Amino acid sequence: MFPFSDEDLQEPVNNIISKKISPMLARDGGAIELLEIKNAKVYVQLKGACVGCSASGSTLKYVVEKELKSAIHPDLKIVNVPIGKTDYLED
């Protein structure tokens, strides 16, 4: 059982994304949006230069996932939702 509720995760996840991850991505013309937190899965959408970039998978794993897992909890799951697929958030 995950030790935090989705509501508990909202503020810390939002803070890390807005204060740490967004500025890093913005330097290369990219952006990230927090879509939802559901069942301890953090749904994000990479935007800007990240869309179609061959390094976006690495960015998700080694920047977004690493920052959130180290700051909040190692079992956190991060899911990138492709643009146009926001109606599809897995249960």
C-alpha positions in Angstrom: 0.0 0.0 0.0 1.4 3.4 -1.0 1.9 5.6 2.1 0.4 8.8 0.6 -3.0 9.6 -0.8 -3.3 11.2 -4.3 -4.3 14.4 -2.6 -1.2 14.3 -0.3 1.0 14.0 -3.4 -0.6 17.0 -5.3 1.4 19.8 -3.6 4.8 18.2 -3.5 4.6 16.9 -7.0 3.4 20.3 -8.3 6.2 22.1 -6.5 9.0 19.8 -7.9 7.6 20.1 -11.4 7.2 23.8 -11.3 10.4 24.7 -9.4 12.9 22.1 -10.6 11.8 20.2 -13.7 10.0 23.0 -15.7 13.0 25.4 -15.6 15.3 22.5 -16.8 13.1 21.7 -19.7 12.5 25.3 -20.6 16.2 25.8 -21.2 15.9 23.6 -24.2 12.5 24.9 -25.3 10.5 22.1 -23.6 7.7 22.1 -21.1 5.8 19.8 -18.8 2.3 19.8 -17.5 1.0 17.8 -14.5 -2.3 16.3 -15.7 -3.5 14.2 -12.8 -2.4 12.0 -9.9 -4.4 8.8 -9.7 -3.6 5.7 -7.6 0.0 7.0 -6.9 0.6 7.4 -10.7 1.7 10.8 -11.8 0.3 11.6 -15.2 2.3 14.3 -17.0 2.5 15.6 -20.6 5.7 16.7 -22.2 5.2 19.7 -24.4 7.1 22.2 -26.5 10.4 21.0 -27.9 10.0 17.7 -25.9 7.2 16.6 -28.4 8.9 14.4 -31.0 12.3 14.9 -29.4 14.3 11.6 -29.5 15.6 12.4 -26.0 12.1 12.8 -24.4 12.1 9.2 -23.1 15.4 9.8 -21.3 14.1 13.2 -20.0 11.1 11.4 -18.6 13.1 8.7 -16.9 16.3 10.5 -15.9 14.9 13.9 -15.0 11.2 13.8 -14.2 11.1 10.3 -12.7 14.4 10.7 -10.8 13.5 14.0 -9.3 10.0 12.9 -8.2 11.1 9.5 -6.9 14.1 10.9 -4.9 12.2 13.8 -3.4 8.9 12.0 -2.6 8.8 8.2 -2.8 10.8 5.6 -4.8 7.6 3.6 -5.8 6.0 6.6 -7.5 5.0 5.8 -11.1 5.3 8.5 -13.7 3.3 8.2 -16.9 3.7 10.5 -20.0 0.4 11.0 -21.7 1.0 11.9 -25.4 -0.7 15.1 -26.7 -4.2 14.3 -27.9 -4.5 11.4 -25.5 -5.6 13.2 -22.3 -8.9 11.4 -22.4 -7.0 8.2 -21.9 -5.7 7.9 -18.4 -5.4 4.3 -17.4 -7.2 3.1 -14.3 
